[in-house]
Amino acid sequence: MKSLELYKKYIAGFILDPNNNTAEGNSPFGNGKIHFSSSGEFNCDSSNNSGNITDFVSLMNPNLSPAGVAKVIEIESKIYPNSLKNTDKLLLSFRRDIKLLKTASYKLGVPDSFLKKVPVRMESRGFKYHSIDYKSPNQTPLTVSTFNPTNPLARSFGIPRFPNKITDTICFTENPIQALWIEELFGWTSMIWPKYQDLENYNYQELLKNKQVIIIHGEFNYAYADSFLPFQEEIRSTINNFSSLNYRNLSNGQPFLEWIKEAENQTLLKEDLKASKYKPPIAQAVYNQNIHQNNFQTIRFPLDTASGHFFYGINDGRLAQSWPLDILDLDQAAINFRIEIRLPKVVNRSVKLDKQTVININDGINQLTPFRTYTHLKQLISDHIYFGDNQYGLEIVTLWIMATYVHRLFQAFPYLHIQAPFASGKTTLLEIISECAFNGVLASRITNAHMMNEVDETACTLCLDEFEEDSSTQSDVTTQILNAGYKKSGTYMKMSSKDGKILELYSPKAFASISEIKASALKSRTLKVPLQRKPDHQFLATWDLFDVKTINKVKTIAEGGYALGLFHHSKIEYLIARFPKQLLLPNGMSLTGRNKELAMPLIILSQLFDHTGDLEQTILKALQLTLFPDQEEQLRKIKLLTNQLKEWAKIPDIIRHNLTSDYLYLANKHWKNTSLLHEFEGKKNALYDWLKSLGGAIKIETQHIPKYGNESCLRFPLDLILNGKEIREWFQK
């Protein structure tokens, strides 16, 4: 009987008698039993409450309107779905998963200690968050909501509940994690705002009478019925104290939950809420015409990510959507994901992906694993290119090519410089890259205008041959363009007689030359892969793109590359989110700043399919040799620094220093006559510059030293790793 399904969700110790369809259990109204008849009537021993299912729901939820009671009965009388049954287990599993918990803490901007005590969990696919918003008296989850960072407005399963007791100030937000964090920081009753279809569930005018109502929201990227505006319209005639605030205008791009942690920002929020009182609501027609309709995310047609999905442009003018895999017309994609697609002038020339390849990927996804793609690609390269004693170069090139298919997931992407003497296979390797990488284009001579247009239109993997020091390809203008295209934010304003056009320059790029790259800024954005002339006895296959076997190998590799975005982008995003602040190399040095940006795509791809960590260690060794060719001298200096700090840590009463929770401050006068200063011929500024190069947080500052007063000091972060250990292990309060 349907009514018994509902009662079962509320009653502890519920026992059904299948012979006569009656039941009993522990009463939620007091000590004693409650009994249920076959007709759905209930009778409570302890409270004398009795009646039908409508009376029961009304007693359990006294604030619900008659329409709200009817909705609860309709939904909660249905058989309990597995998605709700497993909610508590999944929440417990999330709290025990330290890595996932810390990733969620980082993504949301709240402490992991807070996440451990609230009913919110994160799943790694698409960074979706699930919150248990309401449990019945017997702890059965009845209302669950879901949201993600790109769509912060929560979608609820079940009927949202209004609390029986509320504070004088009540705050409404987009999703439960915002509400829980606001409640934690300010003590206000906080909850998700009711959407249009929820307004009839409660008499909000009566419930909120004489209360201060606050609404905190982000961008209007949802339909009018889902926004807070119908709710504002509903209550504004009876609420005298009402404020609404767009948090993005305050936090200046910083995640709101992270921003609001600071006491000064909490004060700023309260001040702005006072200033935003009595703001009139936006009319539905105005909202639909001028706000909601224009609030689309612009994406690049060749490849991009939006709304938790990855997209590749197809050469017939449609989009391939990531799992669940689909092929969409552009108009349908725009509606489904609220995206505006930035199309190239000639679609079929700008992208290599065709519909049949998408179908092949879907049919063969079990075979197109990232590991198999890596293995096939590595074999193809090694069959045709001689790396000599630089086998690390083979690993770098292989993973770099794979990463080009998902380069939009990274904020920066390293360039590749293939340097070798004449007749060493540079051009052949560039040809392999241009065929196997995403939208590969090979050019030996290209104008700056053509290069910018090509990258802007196709997001191509641009392969530039004969990139010599004295050639036009290394001109000042060219290197400026290439410097900008290393970052996802890299653009160029192209001026014409009519107006200006913003060109997007971000894409993977590979260069081949005999000489070094002369521009230091461009060099710092590049991973160098040296090649050697093969010995006469060494056999290499001839690279022939007209050979059927080669064509099929390249095709399989490309399908594996596209599969990375279509089926694995969520896992890659998860790995990016938990990427460490410092990357420790085998020699004890750490990668920070730009060097960490160079390493990230390769390390992430290795982590995607090699769970042993062996490939990651190989890549770290490769990066160590590539980024620090003069590492022996560097290692010697680091060892001197380490020994000096350890020596000073043993005599803290003599050394002028100060410790905070995050930093060690050392008086600069102590460096005099040290072995490390001797390495820099006694030049303190040279020593300071070298120390600052070890990490961006090392700075010279004036600091108050207890017993000594203000001193010029070097500031070291306590989490700086030297020779495998953090500085805090030597210096402790």
N, C-alpha and C positions, 0 to 999 in steps of 0.2 A: 504494500500500500504506500502511496506517495508520501502521505503525512508521516509515516513511520521513518522514512528516509531522512526527513528533516529533523524529527525528534532525536534520532540516533546521533546527529552531528552536535547536539547540545547536551545530551544527558550522559553523565559518567555512570559506569556500571549498567549500561543499557542491555537488557535481556529480552529477547523476542521469544514468544511462545508460538511456534509455527502451526500448532494445532488449531488455535482459534484466532490467530493474528492479533493478539494483544501483547503488550510489553510493559515493562517497568524499569525503574532505575533510580539513582540518587537524585533527589529534587534539587534544582538550581535555586529554589526560593527559600530554602531552609533545611534544617536537619530532618531527615525522613525520606520516605519514598514518594515517587510520582508514578501514576498509573495511566496507561493509554489503552483506549478501547479499539475494537476493530473498525469503528466508524471514524476514528481520528480524534475523539474527545480525550481530554486529559483531566486528571484529578490529583491534586497535591495534598498529601497527608498533613504536612507541617504548616502550610499557609492557608489552606482551604481555597487556594486558587483553583479554578476549574474553567472549562470552556472548550472551544474548538481550536484549530490550528492558528486561526487569525488572532484569537485572544492570547495564545501562547507567544507568538512572535511579537505582539504588541507589548506584552509584559517584559519580554527579554530585551526589547529595543524601544523604550518608552518615548524616545524622540522621533521615531519614524512616523511619517504621515500615513494615512490609509493607502495611498498609492505606493509608498515605500514598502509597507507591509506586504502588499500584494506581489511586488517584485521579489521580495525575499522568499516568499512562499513558492513562487514560480521557479526560481533558480535553485534554491536549496532543497527542494523536494526531489530533485533529479538525483540519479545515482552518482555517487561521489567519484569525480575523475581522478585518474592516476596522477595527473600533473599536480593536484593539490595533496594527494596522499603522501607523495615523496618529498614535499616541500621542506619539512623539518629535517629529514635525513640529509638532503642536499645542503641545507644551511649549516648543519653540524660538520659535514664534510668540508665545506668552504672554510669554516673557522679553524679546522685542523690543518689545512693546507697553507703552510707559512708563506710559500712563494706566491701563491695566488692571492692571499690576504694582503701581502705587501704590495703587490701589483695594483690591487684595487685601491689601497690606501694612496698610492702614488697617483693613479689616474683620477681619483675623486678629490684628492687634496685634503683628506681627513686622516687623523691618526688611526693606525691599525688597532689600537686599544679600544677606540670608539666603535670600530666595525665589529669587534668581537662581542659587543654587548647589544647591538641593535639587530633586528630581524631582516637584514639585507645581505644578499650574497651576489657574487659576480661569477659569470661563466666566461671562460676564455674566448669562446667563439663570438666575435663581434662585440666583446665587452658589454654584454647585456647584463643588467642588474635586475634582481627580483626581490621584492619586499613582501613580507607577510604583514598586511595592514590590519587584519582583524582576525581574532580567534574566539571561538565560542567558549562558554564556561568549562567545557571538558577539553579545551586546548586543541580543538580541531580548526585548522586554518580554513577560513571561509572567504576571505578577500585577499587577493594577491595582485600586485601591480608590477609592471615591467617597463623599463626605460633603458636608454643607452646614451652615451655622450653626444652623439650627433642628433638624437631625437630625445631631448631631456624631458619632454612631457610624458608623464606616466600613463599607461593603458592598464585599466583595472579589469580583473576577472572576479566577478561577484559584486555585491552591493557595498559600496563604501559606507562606513559607519561614522556617525557624529558622536564624539565623546559625551558621556553623561555630565561631566564637570569640565568647565573651561575657565581659563584666566580672563582677567579684564581686557587684556590684549590678545587677540587671536590672529595668527598669521597663516596665510594660504600661499602655497608654493606649487611649482610644476611637478615635483616628484617627492617621494617619501624620504629620500636621503637628505634633501634640502630641508624638509620639515623637521626631521629628527635632529639635524645639526643646529638649526635655529632654536629648537626647543632646548637643546643642550647648552647653548651659549647664552640665550636670553631668558629662558624660563617661560616663554610664551607657549600657550597651546598652539600647535602647528599641525597642518594637514594639507593634503592635496586639494586644490580648489575644485568645487563641483562643476562638471561640464553641463551643457544644456540639458542633456537627457537625464541628469541626476537631480535637477532642481526640484522636481515634484516629490522627491523622496523625503524632504524635510521642509518644515516651515522656517526657512532661514531668517525671515524678517523677525519672527518672534525669538528664535534662539540667539540671535546676535544683537538684540535690542540693548542699547546702552553700552555696547562693547566697542573697543577700538579695533577696527578691522584693517589689517595690513595685507597687501598682495605684493609678493616679490616675484618677478618674472624675467625671462630672457627675451630673445628676439621673437617677434610674431611670425613664427614659421609653422603655424598650425591653423586649421580651419576655425572660422568664427565660433562654431558650436563647441569646439574643444578649448577655446580661450576662456579667460576669466570674465570676459565682457558681458555675456548673458547673466552671469552671477552678479556682477556689479549692477547691472540694470535692474535685477530682481530686488536687491536690498537697498538701493540708494535712496528710496523715498523714506525709509525709516531709520537709516543709520546716519548719525551726525558726524561720526569720527571715522573717516575712511581715507586710506592712503594707498597708492600703488606706485611701484618703482621698478624700473628696468635695471637689473644689477649689472649688466654689461657696460652701462654708462659710468658706473662707479669703479668697477674692478679693472678697467683699462686692459681688457684681454686676458687678465689673470683668471684662472678658474675661481668661480665665486666662493666655493666652499673653502678653498685655500686662502683666498683674500680675506674672508670674514673672520678668520682665526685671530687676526691682530686686533688688539684692544682699540687702537686708534681708528681702524676701519669700522669697528662696531659703533663707535661714537659718530663717525661720518655717516653711517647708514641711518642712525636715529635722526640726525639733523636733516638729512635729505627727505626722510619720511615726513617730518614736520612740514617741510617746504612743499611737499607734493600733495597735501590734503586737498580734498574737494575737487580733484581733477575730474572733469566731465567725461563720461564714457564715450567711446568711439562708436558711431552708428554702424550698423551691420553693412549697409551699402557702401559706406566709405571704406570700411575695413576690407571688404572683398575686392573693391575696385583698385584701391591705392596702396594697400599694405600687403595683405596676404598674397595677392596675385603677383606681386613683384618680388616676393621673398623667395627666390630660387638660388640654389648653389650652382655656380658656373663650373663646369668640368671640361677637360680637354677630350676631344673625340677619340684620339688614338688610344689613350689609356688614362684612367683616373679612378679615384675612389670617392664615394659619397654614400651617406645614409647606411653605413655598415656594409656596403657592397663594393666590389671591384668591377670595373667595366673595361672592355676592349672594343674599339671600333672595328666594324667589319667592312670590307671593301664594297659591299652592296648598299652602304649607307645606314645600316642598322647597328645596334649595340648588343654585344654578348654580356649577359649579366652573370655574376658569380653565383655560387651555390645558394639556393637551388637554381641550377643552370637554366638559362632561358635566352632566347633571341628576341629583342624588342624593337619595334619601330620607335623612332626618336620621340614622336608625340606621346606614345604610351609610356616610355621611360620617363619623360618629363613629368607626367601626371603621377606615376607610381612613386617616384623618388624626389619630386620637387627639385629637379635639376634643369639647368639650361646648358645645352650642349654646344660647345664652341667648335664649329665645323671648319675644316680646311676648305680651300677653294675647290680642289679636285679630290673627292673622297677616294676614288678607286686607285689613285696614284699615291695617296698619302699613307695607306695602311696595307700590310701584307696579309693580314688575317682574312680568311674567307669562311663562308658558312659551312662548307664541308669539313674544314679543320675543326670547327667548334663541335660538330656532330661526332667526328672521330675522337675528340678528347672526351666527350661524354661517354661514348661507348667503351673507350679503352682506359678509363681513369684508374682502374686497378693495376694496370701495367705501367702507367705513366707516373710512377712515384718519383718524388724529388731525388731519391738516391739513385734510381736507374737513370734518370736524366743526367745526373752528375757523372755517373760511370760511363755512359755512352759518349758524352761530350768530352770528357777527359781522354778517352781512348782515341776519339777522332782527332783531337789536337796532337796527342803524342805520336800518332801515326804519321803526321806530316811535318812536325816541328821538332827541332833538336834543341833541348834546353841545357844539355851538358851537365855541369855540376850544379846548376840552378833549378833543381826539380821543384823547389818551392814556387818558382814562377808559373809552372804548370797549374798548381793548385789555385793560385791567385787568378789567373786568366779564366779558368773553368768556372769558379764561383762568381767572378765578376760578370761573365756572360749571362749566367742564370739570373743574377740579381737585376739585370737590365729590364726584365719582364715585370718587375714590381718596383721600379725605382721611384714611383710616385708615393710609395709608402714611407720613404726616407726624406728627411729634411735636407740632406746633402748626399751627393753621390760622387765617389772619387773618379778622377780621370785615370786612364791607363797610358803609360808611355813605354813603348817597345823600342829599346835602344840596342843597336847591334851594328857590327861592321857590315860592309857590302857583302851581298850574297849569303846572308845568314837566315833568311826566311821571314824577314819583317813584313813584306808585302803579302806573302802567303798567309801569315797569321792574321793580318788585317782582313784579308778576304774571308777567312774562316769566321772571324768575329762578325763581319758584316752579314754573313749568311745565317749564322746561328743566333745572334743577339736580336733583341727586339727592334723591329723596323730598321735593320742595319743599312747604312748608306756609306759607300766607299768613294773617296775623292782624293786626288793627289794635288789638284789645284782648284781652289774655290774662292770666290770673292766673299768679302764680309757680308754684303747684302744677301747673297744667295745662301750663305751659311745660316744667317739669322732666320731667314724665311723658311728654310728647310727644317730647322729645329722647331720653330714656332708652329709650323703646319703639321709635322709628323711626329714630334717628340722622339725623333730617331736616335739610334745609336750611331753617332757620327764618327767615321773612321778616316782620319787624315793621314795620308802617306806623304813621305818626303818632307816631314816637319822639321826642316833643318834650321840651324841657328841663324844663317844668313839669308833665309828665304822670306818671302812676303807672308808666309803662314805664321811667322813669329813676329810680325810687326806689332807696334805698340797698340794699334787699334784692335787687331785680332786678339791679342792676349787680354785686353780689357773686356772684350766680349766673352771670351772663354772664362775669365775670372768670375764674371757675373753668372754664367750658366752652371756653375758648380752647385749652387744652392737652389732650393725649390722656389725661393722668392725672387730669383734672378730674372730681371726684365730689361727691356731696352725700348726707349721711346723713339719710334721711327717717324720722322717728320716728312710731310708731303706738302704739296701746294695748297691742299684743302684743310687737312687736319692731321693730328698725330695719331699713331696707332701703337698700342703697347704690344710688344713682341715678347713671348715667353721663351727664355733661353735655356731653361733647365732640361738637361737630357744627358745620358751617358755619352762619353767621348773618349776615343782612343787615338793616340798619335804614334807614328813610327818614324824614327830618324837614326842617323849615324851619330849626330852630335847631341850634346846635352840640351835641355831646355834652358834658355838663357834668362827668362823672366822669373825672378825668385817667387813672386806671388803665385804664378801659374804652377811652378814647380812644387810649391807647398800643397797644392790641391791634387797632386798626381802620385800614383803608385808606379814605380819604375820596374820594368821587367826586362832584364838584359838577356839577349840571346847570344849563342856562339855558333861559329861555322862548324858544321858537322864534319867529323873525320871522314876520310874516303871510305873507310870500311863500314861506316854506319849507314844502314839502309833506311830510307824514308819513302813512303808512298807518294806518288805524284798527285798534287791537288788538282782534280778535274771535276768541275761542277757539271759537266755534261754526262758524267758517269752515273748510271742508274743507281748503283749501290750508294754512291755518295749522296745523290739526291734524296734517297729514302732515309739515310742516316740523318741528314740535316732536317728533313721533315719531322722525324720522330723527336729530335731534340727540340725543335720549335714547339711542337705540341706539348712536350713536357714543360717548356718555359711558360706557355700560356696557362697551363694547368696550375702553375704556382699562384697566379692571380685569381683564377676562377674557383679553385678549390682549397687553397692554403693561405689566403691572404689574412684570415682572422688569426691563425696561429702565428704568422709572421708579425702581425701587429702586437700580439701578446708578448712575443719575444722582445720586440722593440721596447715595449713598456717596462719590462723588467731588466733592461740592459743596465749594467752597473755604471755608477758615476765615474769610476776609474777602472781601466782595463789593465790588468797586470800581465806584463810580458814574462817569458821564462827567465830573463836575466834580472828580474826584480824591478825593472823600470815600469812605470805606469803610463798609459796613454790617456791624455785628457784633451779637451778642446778639439782643434781641427784634426789632429791625429786620430782621435777617437771616432770622429765623423768618417774619416777615410776607412777605418777598420770595420765600422758597424755593419754595412751591407754584407761583407764577406763572413763575418762572425755569425750574423743572424742566419744566413743561408746554411752554414755548417751546422748550427744548432738545430735547424729544422729537421734534418734527417739523420744526423749522427748523434745518437744519444750516449755513446761511450765517451764523448769529449775528445777522442783522439784527433779527429780532423780539426777541431777548434784549436788544439795545441799546435798542430802543424801550421795552421794559418797564423797563429800568434808568432811562431818562430819565423815564418816568412815575412811577416810585418816587421819584426825586429830587425831583420837583415835589410829590408827595403827602406824603412823609415830611419834607421840609425846605422848607416854603414860605418860610421866612426865610433861604434859603440864601445870599443875597448877603452878608449880614452874617457868616454862618458862614464863607463862602469867604474873606472878607477877613481874618478872624482866623486861619484856617488858613494863609493866605499869610504873615502876619506870623510865625506860629510856625515855618513852614518856613524863612523867611529867617533867623530868629534862630538856629535849630539849625545851619543851614549856616555861619553866621558863626562860631559857637562851635567848629564842627568844624575850622575853619581855624587855631584857636589852642589846640590841645589842652593845651599845656604851662601855659597860664594858667587854663584852666577846670577847676574841681574836678569831676571825674567819674570814673566807673569803668565798665569794660566787662566783662561776662561773655559766655558763649556765646549767651545769649538776651536780655539786657537792657542798656540804657544807664541809668546812675544819674547824675543831674545835681543838684548842690547847689542847694538852694532859694534861697540868698542871691543867686544870679546873676540872678534875675528882677527884682531891684530896678532901677528906672529904665528898664526895657525898654518898647518901644512896645506890646507885647502887654499888659503890666500896666496901662499907661495906658488901654487899652480897657475895663478893669474898674475904672476910677477909683482905681487904686492898691490895691484890695482883693485881697490875696493869696488869701484863701479862695475868693473868687468865681472867680479865675483857676484855682485848683486844681480846683474843681468842674467848670469847663468842660473842662479838660484831661482829667480822668477820664471825662468823657462821651464822649470820642473813642474809647475802647476800654476794656473791663473790666479789662485787664491793667495800665493806668496807675494807679499807686498811690504814696502817700507812705510811704517807709520810711527807717529809719536804716541807713546803709551805710558801711562803712569805705572811705575814699578814701586811696589811697597818698600818703604824704608829709604828709597833713593830718589823719588820724584819722577818727573817726566824724562823719558829717554827716547832717542831715535832707535827704533827696533825693526827687526825683520819679523814679519808675521807668518807663521807656519800653520796650516790647517792640521789639526790633530789626527785627521783621518788620511793624511798624506802617507803613502806607502813607499818605504825605502828598504831595499833588500828584503822584500817580502813581509815587512812588518809596519804597522801604523806607528807614527811618532808617539801617540798616546801610550803605547806600551812601555816607553822609556820615561816619559814625563807624566806623572800623575800627581793630583793634588794630595 
